[in-house]
Amino acid sequence: MRESGILMPVASVPGPFGIGTLGKGAYDFVDFLVRAGQHVWQILPLSPTGFGDSPYQSCSAFAGNPYFIDFEPLCRRGLLKKQEYAGISFGRAPCAVDYDAVRETHFAVLRRAFARFSKWYPDDYYHFCYEQGWWLEDYALFMTAKGLEGGRDYRQWPEALRMHEAGAIQELYAKHEAEVHFWKFCQYEFFTQWRALKAYANEKGVRILGDIPIYVSPDSADVWAGRELFWLDEAGLPREVAGCPPDYFSADGQLWGNPLYDWAHHEKTGFAWWVRRIRYALNFYDILRIDHFRGFDTYYAIPYGAKTAQTGEWRSGPGMKLFRAVKQALGDVPIVAEDLGELFPSVYELLAESGFPGMKVLQFAFGPGDSEYLPHNHPVHCVVYTGTHDNTTAAAWYRTAAPAQRKKAAAYLGLNREEGFAAGLVRGALASPGELCIIPLADYLALGAEARINTPSTLGGSNWVWRALPGQLCAANAKKIAALAVLYGRA
C-alpha cells in the first residue's frame, strides 16, 4: 500500500512553552496530519537532549525528554497553578528553541509540580517505577549524581561513584532519595503523556515512526551502569569511538565520540540488551527507524582522543546474527534502516537479508550518472525522502547546489518557476514507486535554510532549534498536501 507522512520533530511543534510538548500543539499536529491525508508522523529520538542539544547524544537510551512534558495536564491534576508557568518567558522567539531558557524554566516548573506530587505517591507511580526499574533506577541515580557534581561528565566523578560501586550507590540513594524520585517523576509524567498522545494518533489512523540512534552517549547512564556492554579500558574510558569517514556531509568525517559496543559480549548474551531495547522502543512507536544501520555490518572506529575522524578504521559488526536474535525473540519487527553514507556491498547484502526497507533521499540524486536515489531506480520496498533532518531544506539545497545539479534536477523534475524547486522535489518523491514517502514539513512549506534541523559535524547555533509557527499548520496547507496524496495514490 502506498502511503505518505511528514517528518516533524516533537521539539518543532508549535506551543507556548518554548519547545514543542506532548500537549495541545502535538494533538493539533495529529489533526493536521489527518486533514492532510497523511498516515505517518516521523519524529526524532524522544530521549533527553545532550551534548550540543542533540537528541542523538542523550544521557539515556530509554528515558524520555522532560522538556516535552506539557504543563496543562499537571495543572488540571492540581500539581501546578496556572500563574506558576503562564507568565514565564520560555525563550526569545516562537520560531526557535532557546535551550538555555527552556532548561532553566522547565525544570523549575516541574520541581514545583513534584513538590505537590511527592506528598503522596499514587499506586500507578509505584507500578511504573517497578515496571521500568530495569533502566529507570540507574537513570534517576545518574541524573541525581550529575546534579550533585555540577553537571560534570561522570568520568570526572569521585572514583567509587564513577565506578558504580554498590556502597556509593546505596549512599547516594540514602542521602538524596527525594531527588532520585524527582527524576523518576519526570519519566512517569513523560510516559503518561506520550502514551495518551500515541493512542490519540493511532485512533486517528496515524502511525508514529520513531527513531533510535545506534550508539549511546559516552556520558550516559547506559555506559555508567553497563560498562560490560561497551569497548572500554580498565579505567572505563573508550578504547575507540564512533563516527564516520569523510563524506558528502563533512570533509573531515564525523567524530561522534560515542563508545563502541563490545559485540563479542553482546553475542554471548544472545544480544539480550539489543532485543530489550528494540522491544522497549516498539512499545512506544509503531515503526522504528534505526539510525546508522550500516554500523551493524561494518562500523568506523576512531582512536580515542583523535581530533578528527580521518584516522579511523572499519571494523566488522554483528551483521545478521543480531537481527536473527531479534526475530527469534520478537518476530517480524517494523524497522526502517537508515542506510545512508559510504556503503560497502556487504551493507546492501545485510539490508537485503534483513528484509528491512532502506532510505532513498532525493537531494542525493542529481550528481553524475544514473544515481540509485533517482526515483526511477527506487525499489517498492523503501522509504523515500526529499531530505532528512541532516539535510538542508529543498529550497535551500537548490539555491546552493552546483549548476550541473540544478540543471539535472530541473530537467528530471520538469520544474517550472511558478511552483519552485521545493514543490518539484516533493512531486518527485511522492511519484516514486517507494511504498512510503516522508516529507519534512519545511519542504511542504518551501522554507529556506532557517528551517534546517541539523548540520552534521557542527555544534550549537541553529541546530535542533527550528519550530513551526501555528499559522503554518492551517487548513489551506493541509488541503494542498491532501491533494498531492490523492494525486500520487498515497491518500
C-alpha positions in Angstrom: 0.0 0.0 0.0 1.3 3.4 -0.9 1.4 5.9 2.0 3.0 9.2 2.9 3.8 11.0 6.1 5.5 14.1 7.5 8.8 14.5 9.3 8.3 16.8 12.2 10.3 16.7 15.5 8.3 17.0 18.7 10.5 19.9 19.6 9.4 21.7 16.5 5.7 21.6 17.3 4.1 25.0 18.0 3.1 25.8 21.5 3.6 28.3 24.4 6.4 26.7 26.4 9.5 27.5 24.3 9.7 24.0 22.8 7.2 21.5 21.4 5.5 19.4 24.1 3.1 16.5 24.2 0.2 18.8 24.8 -2.3 20.6 22.6 0.2 21.5 19.9 1.0 17.9 19.3 -2.6 16.9 19.2 -3.3 19.7 16.8 -0.5 18.4 14.6 -2.1 14.9 14.6 -5.3 16.6 13.4 -3.3 18.4 10.7 -1.9 15.1 9.5 -5.4 13.7 9.3 -6.7 16.7 7.3 -3.6 16.4 5.1 -4.3 12.8 4.2 -1.1 11.5 5.9 -0.7 8.2 7.7 2.7 8.5 9.4 4.3 11.1 11.7 8.0 10.7 11.8 9.8 12.1 14.8 13.4 12.3 16.0 14.5 10.5 19.2 12.3 11.3 22.2 15.3 11.0 24.5 16.7 13.9 26.6 18.9 16.1 24.6 22.6 16.0 25.5 25.9 17.5 24.1 25.1 20.3 21.7 21.4 19.9 22.5 21.3 16.8 20.2 18.7 14.1 20.8 21.4 11.7 19.3 23.7 12.4 22.3 21.4 11.5 25.2 22.1 10.7 28.9 19.8 7.6 28.4 18.8 5.3 25.6 15.5 4.7 27.3 14.4 7.9 29.1 12.0 10.5 27.6 12.8 14.2 27.3 11.4 16.1 30.3 11.2 19.2 28.1 8.3 17.6 26.3 6.2 17.4 29.4 3.2 19.6 28.9 2.2 21.7 32.0 -1.6 21.9 31.3 -2.3 18.3 32.4 -0.3 18.9 35.6 -2.4 22.0 36.3 -5.6 20.1 35.7 -4.5 17.5 38.3 -3.7 20.2 40.9 0.1 19.8 40.7 0.6 23.3 39.2 -1.1 26.6 39.4 -1.6 28.5 36.2 0.3 31.5 37.4 3.3 29.3 38.1 4.0 28.9 34.4 1.7 31.1 32.4 3.7 34.3 32.8 7.2 32.8 32.3 9.4 33.7 29.3 10.5 30.4 27.8 12.7 31.9 25.1 13.4 34.7 22.6 11.1 33.7 19.7 8.3 31.3 18.9 10.2 30.0 15.8 13.3 28.8 17.6 14.0 26.8 20.8 16.1 28.7 23.3 17.6 25.7 25.1 19.2 27.7 27.9 15.8 29.3 28.8 14.0 26.0 28.4 16.5 24.2 30.6 16.1 26.7 33.4 12.4 27.3 33.3 11.1 23.8 32.6 12.9 22.1 35.5 11.9 24.9 37.9 8.2 24.4 37.0 8.5 20.6 37.1 10.1 20.8 40.6 7.1 22.8 41.8 4.8 20.1 40.4 6.9 17.3 42.1 6.7 19.1 45.5 2.9 18.6 45.4 3.1 15.1 43.8 5.6 13.8 46.4 3.2 14.3 49.3 1.5 11.1 48.4 2.8 8.9 45.6 -0.1 7.2 43.8 -0.1 3.4 43.2 0.3 3.7 39.4 3.6 5.7 40.0 4.9 2.8 42.1 3.8 0.4 39.3 5.6 2.5 36.7 8.8 2.5 38.8 8.6 -1.3 39.2 7.8 -2.0 35.6 10.6 0.3 34.2 13.0 -0.2 37.0 15.5 -2.1 34.8 16.6 1.2 33.3 14.8 3.8 35.4 16.7 3.2 38.6 20.1 3.8 37.1 18.9 6.8 35.1 17.4 8.5 38.2 20.6 7.8 40.2 22.8 9.1 37.3 20.8 12.3 37.0 20.9 12.8 40.8 24.7 12.3 40.9 25.2 14.6 37.9 23.3 17.4 39.6 25.4 17.0 42.7 28.6 17.0 40.6 27.6 20.3 38.9 26.7 18.6 35.6 30.2 17.2 35.1 30.9 14.2 32.9 30.5 11.1 35.0 34.1 10.2 34.2 35.2 13.1 36.4 33.2 12.0 39.5 34.7 10.6 42.7 36.1 7.1 41.9 33.6 5.0 43.9 30.6 6.7 42.3 32.3 6.8 38.9 32.8 3.1 39.0 29.2 2.5 40.1 30.3 0.7 43.3 27.4 -0.7 45.3 28.3 1.2 48.5 28.5 4.6 46.7 25.1 3.9 45.0 23.5 3.0 48.3 24.8 6.1 50.0 23.7 8.3 47.1 20.1 6.9 47.3 20.0 7.2 51.1 21.1 10.8 51.2 19.2 12.0 48.1 16.1 9.8 47.9 13.7 12.8 47.1 16.0 13.9 44.2 16.0 10.3 42.8 12.2 10.3 42.9 12.1 13.7 41.1 13.8 12.2 38.1 11.5 9.2 38.2 8.5 11.5 38.4 9.6 13.3 35.3 9.7 10.0 33.4 6.4 8.9 34.8 4.8 12.2 33.6 6.5 12.0 30.2 5.4 8.4 29.5 1.8 9.1 30.8 1.5 12.0 28.3 3.3 10.1 25.4 1.1 7.1 25.7 -2.0 9.2 25.6 -0.8 11.2 22.5 0.2 8.0 20.7 -3.2 6.4 21.4 -4.9 9.5 20.0 -2.8 9.4 16.8 -3.4 5.7 16.3 -7.2 6.2 16.8 -7.0 8.8 14.0 -5.2 6.4 11.7 -1.7 8.0 12.2 1.2 5.7 13.0 4.4 7.0 14.7 7.7 6.4 13.1 10.2 6.7 15.9 14.0 6.9 15.8 16.7 5.4 17.9 20.4 6.1 17.5 22.6 3.1 17.1 25.0 4.4 19.7 24.6 5.9 23.2 26.3 8.9 24.6 29.7 8.5 26.4 28.3 10.5 29.3 25.2 8.4 29.9 23.5 6.2 32.5 23.8 3.4 30.0 27.6 3.5 30.0 27.9 4.3 33.7 25.9 1.4 34.8 26.6 -1.0 31.9 30.3 -0.9 31.2 30.4 -4.5 30.1 28.3 -3.6 27.1 30.9 -1.3 25.6 34.5 -1.4 24.3 36.2 0.3 27.3 39.5 0.0 29.1 40.1 -0.8 32.7 39.5 2.9 33.7 36.2 3.0 31.9 37.4 5.1 29.0 36.6 4.2 25.4 39.3 2.4 23.5 37.9 3.7 20.3 34.9 5.9 19.5 32.3 6.1 16.8 31.9 8.3 13.8 32.0 8.1 10.0 34.7 8.9 7.4 34.8 12.0 5.2 31.7 12.0 3.0 29.0 14.3 1.4 28.4 15.9 4.8 31.9 16.6 6.0 35.4 16.7 4.5 36.9 15.7 7.9 34.3 13.0 8.5 32.1 13.0 11.6 33.7 12.4 15.1 30.7 11.5 17.2 32.7 10.3 20.2 30.3 7.6 21.3 31.8 4.4 22.8 31.6 1.4 20.6 29.9 -1.8 21.6 31.7 -4.9 22.8 30.0 -7.1 20.2 31.6 -10.3 21.5 29.9 -9.7 24.8 26.6 -9.0 23.2 26.8 -12.2 21.1 27.5 -14.3 24.3 24.3 -12.9 25.8 22.2 -13.6 22.7 22.1 -9.8 22.1 19.8 -9.5 25.1 20.4 -5.8 25.5 19.5 -5.1 21.9 16.5 -7.3 22.0 15.3 -5.5 25.1 16.0 -2.1 23.5 14.0 -2.8 20.4 11.1 -4.4 22.3 11.0 -1.4 24.5 11.1 1.1 21.5 8.3 -0.7 19.8 6.1 -0.2 22.9 6.2 3.5 22.1 6.5 3.6 18.3 4.6 1.8 15.5 7.6 1.8 13.2 11.2 2.1 14.2 14.0 3.8 12.3 17.5 2.8 13.4 20.0 5.5 12.7 23.3 4.4 11.1 22.1 0.9 10.2 25.3 0.3 8.3 27.2 0.1 11.6 25.7 -3.3 12.2 27.6 -4.6 9.2 30.8 -2.6 9.4 31.4 0.4 11.7 34.0 3.1 11.8 36.4 3.0 14.8 38.4 6.2 15.6 41.2 6.2 18.2 40.1 7.7 21.4 41.4 11.3 21.7 41.7 11.9 17.9 40.8 15.4 16.7 39.0 14.4 13.5 37.5 11.2 12.0 40.1 10.9 9.3 42.3 8.4 11.2 39.6 5.8 11.7 39.4 2.2 10.5 36.5 -0.1 9.6 35.6 -3.0 11.9 33.1 -5.9 11.4 29.8 -5.6 13.2 27.4 -8.4 14.3 25.5 -8.5 11.0 22.5 -10.8 10.7 23.4 -12.6 14.0 21.8 -9.7 15.8 18.7 -9.5 13.7 18.2 -13.2 13.8 18.2 -13.0 17.6 15.7 -10.1 17.4 13.4 -12.0 15.1 13.6 -15.1 17.2 12.6 -13.1 20.3 10.1 -10.6 18.7 9.1 -12.0 15.4 9.0 -9.7 12.3 9.6 -6.2 13.5 8.7 -3.0 11.6 12.2 -1.4 11.2 13.4 1.2 8.7 17.1 1.0 8.1 19.0 4.3 7.7 21.4 3.1 5.1 23.0 6.3 4.0 26.7 7.3 3.8 29.5 5.2 2.4 28.1 1.7 1.8 30.1 -1.4 1.1 28.5 -4.3 -0.9 28.2 -6.2 2.4 25.8 -3.4 3.7 23.5 -4.0 0.8 23.6 -7.7 1.4 22.7 -7.2 5.1 19.9 -4.9 4.2 18.5 -7.4 1.7 18.8 -10.4 4.1 17.2 -8.4 6.9 14.2 -7.5 4.8 14.1 -4.0 6.2 13.3 -1.1 3.8 16.2 1.3 3.3 16.0 5.1 2.6 16.2 7.0 -0.7 17.0 10.7 -0.4 16.3 12.8 -3.5 18.8 15.5 -2.6 21.5 12.9 -3.3 20.0 12.1 -6.7 21.3 14.7 -9.1 25.0 14.1 -9.3 26.7 12.5 -12.3 25.4 9.2 -13.7 22.3 7.2 -13.0 22.0 7.5 -9.2 20.3 4.9 -7.1 18.5 7.9 -5.5 16.7 8.9 -8.7 13.0 7.9 -8.4 13.0 5.6 -11.4 15.6 3.5 -9.6 13.8 3.2 -6.3 12.5 -0.2 -5.3 9.0 -0.6 -4.0 10.3 -1.7 -0.6 11.9 1.6 0.6 11.1 4.9 2.3 11.6 8.0 0.1 12.6 11.4 1.4 13.2 14.8 -0.2 15.8 15.2 2.6 16.3 14.1 6.2 16.9 16.0 9.5 20.6 16.2 8.5 19.9 17.9 5.1 19.1 21.5 4.5 15.7 22.2 3.2 14.9 21.5 -0.5 14.6 25.2 -1.3 17.9 26.0 0.3 19.6 23.0 -1.4 18.5 24.3 -4.8 19.9 27.7 -4.1 23.3 26.4 -3.2 23.7 23.3 -5.4 26.2 23.2 -8.2 24.9 24.5 -11.6 25.1 21.0 -13.1 23.0 19.5 -10.3 20.4 22.3 -10.6 20.2 21.7 -14.4 19.7 18.0 -14.0 17.1 18.4 -11.2 15.2 20.9 -13.3 15.1 18.6 -16.3 14.3 15.5 -14.3 11.5 17.0 -12.3 10.1 19.2 -15.0 10.4 22.3 -12.8 8.6 25.5 -13.5 9.2 28.9 -12.0 5.7 29.2 -10.7 5.9 26.2 -8.3 9.6 26.4 -7.2 12.1 23.7 -6.6 10.8 22.5 -3.2 7.4 21.7 -4.7 9.0 19.9 -7.7 11.2 17.8 -5.4 8.1 16.9 -3.3 6.4 15.8 -6.5 9.4 13.7 -7.5 9.4 12.0 -4.1 5.6 11.3 -4.0 5.7 9.9 -7.5 8.4 7.3 -6.5 7.4 3.7 -6.5 8.6 3.6 -2.9 5.8 2.3 -0.6 6.3 5.0 2.0 7.2 8.7 1.3 8.2 11.0 4.2 8.4 14.8 3.5 9.8 17.2 6.1 7.2 19.8 6.9 9.6 22.5 5.9 9.7 21.2 2.3 5.9 21.2 2.0 6.1 24.8 3.2 9.0 25.6 0.8 11.0 27.1 3.7 14.7 28.1 3.4 17.8 27.3 5.4 16.3 28.9 8.5 14.2 25.7 8.8 17.1 23.3 8.7 17.0 21.0 11.7 20.7 19.9 11.9 24.0 20.4 10.2 26.2 17.4 10.9 29.7 17.9 12.5 28.6 21.3 13.9 27.6 22.3 17.4 25.1 24.8 18.8 23.9 27.7 16.6 20.9 26.8 14.6 21.0 23.0 15.2 17.8 21.4 16.7 16.1 24.8 17.2 13.6 25.2 14.4 10.0 25.4 15.3 6.9 25.7 13.1 4.5 28.6 13.6 0.9 27.9 14.4 -0.3 29.6 11.2 1.7 27.2 9.1 -0.4 24.3 10.1 -3.5 25.8 8.6 -6.4 24.3 6.7 -5.2 25.6 3.4 -1.8 23.9 3.7 -3.4 20.7 4.8 -5.7 20.8 1.8 -2.8 21.2 -0.6 -0.9 18.3 1.0 -4.0 16.1 0.9 -4.5 16.9 -2.8 -0.9 15.7 -3.5 -1.5 12.5 -1.5 -4.6 11.8 -3.6 -2.8 12.6 -6.9 0.0 10.2 -6.2 -2.0 7.4 -4.8 -0.9 7.8 -1.2 -4.1 9.0 0.5 
